[in-house]
């Protein structure tokens, strides 16, 4: 089997393509690292996101300092991770290539702010799952800084609950990001532990 050796790079794919919503308090602070803030909610698309701990539940997102959302999340310490479905794929791409400095992304993409229970930042009502997060630590890493955050609340869409009350998230048609392209999750290969399950 022939292989090539490449220079180091981010090749860990696929990744979740998530919409991260945040909201500043409207303070008009300016500066190179803190652009004028609007007071309206904003959305940034993030592929560098993941689970880091079960107990306490913690997640991470990595964001470039130049992004409009960076100082908002840095200052408020709050954000919502909204999972992306096929119907949100266009919004995910749009919110990744357009800046909230210039436009209201909720309005442009016809998305509905969903009030959170534990934080001020809203979620996105059209997402099947909204994860409310409070930053525990910011790790400057280079091109990106990682926001390590505690999960303080989760909202789920009722239509994905089965008749036993189990949340069937995989029926939502989730979207992943792989090497510059978006993909819809598809064929189920097994469930956790299937390799050692008794037949």
Secondary structure as the mmCIF struct_conf table of DSSP 4:
data_model
#
loop_
_struct_conf.conf_type_id
_struct_conf.id
_struct_conf.beg_label_comp_id
_struct_conf.beg_label_asym_id
_struct_conf.beg_label_seq_id
_struct_conf.end_label_comp_id
_struct_conf.end_label_asym_id
_struct_conf.end_label_seq_id
BEND BEND1 UNK A 8 UNK A 8
STRN STRN1 UNK A 15 UNK A 16
STRN STRN2 UNK A 18 UNK A 23
BEND BEND2 UNK A 31 UNK A 31
TURN_TY1_P TURN_TY1_P1 UNK A 32 UNK A 33
BEND BEND3 UNK A 34 UNK A 34
HELX_LH_PP_P HELX_LH_PP_P1 UNK A 35 UNK A 37
BEND BEND4 UNK A 39 UNK A 40
STRN STRN3 UNK A 41 UNK A 46
BEND BEND5 UNK A 47 UNK A 48
STRN STRN4 UNK A 49 UNK A 53
TURN_TY1_P TURN_TY1_P2 UNK A 54 UNK A 57
STRN STRN5 UNK A 58 UNK A 64
TURN_TY1_P TURN_TY1_P3 UNK A 65 UNK A 66
BEND BEND6 UNK A 67 UNK A 67
HELX_RH_AL_P HELX_RH_AL_P1 UNK A 68 UNK A 76
STRN STRN6 UNK A 78 UNK A 83
STRN STRN7 UNK A 85 UNK A 85
HELX_RH_3T_P HELX_RH_3T_P1 UNK A 86 UNK A 88
HELX_RH_AL_P HELX_RH_AL_P2 UNK A 89 UNK A 97
BEND BEND7 UNK A 98 UNK A 98
TURN_TY1_P TURN_TY1_P4 UNK A 100 UNK A 102
HELX_RH_AL_P HELX_RH_AL_P3 UNK A 105 UNK A 108
TURN_TY1_P TURN_TY1_P5 UNK A 109 UNK A 110
STRN STRN8 UNK A 113 UNK A 114
BEND BEND8 UNK A 117 UNK A 121
STRN STRN9 UNK A 123 UNK A 124
TURN_TY1_P TURN_TY1_P6 UNK A 125 UNK A 126
BEND BEND9 UNK A 127 UNK A 128
STRN STRN10 UNK A 129 UNK A 140
BEND BEND10 UNK A 142 UNK A 143
STRN STRN11 UNK A 144 UNK A 156
HELX_RH_3T_P HELX_RH_3T_P2 UNK A 158 UNK A 160
STRN STRN12 UNK A 161 UNK A 161
TURN_TY1_P TURN_TY1_P7 UNK A 163 UNK A 164
BEND BEND11 UNK A 165 UNK A 165
STRN STRN13 UNK A 167 UNK A 167
HELX_RH_3T_P HELX_RH_3T_P3 UNK A 169 UNK A 172
STRN STRN14 UNK A 174 UNK A 174
STRN STRN15 UNK A 175 UNK A 178
TURN_TY1_P TURN_TY1_P8 UNK A 179 UNK A 180
STRN STRN16 UNK A 181 UNK A 184
TURN_TY1_P TURN_TY1_P9 UNK A 192 UNK A 196
#
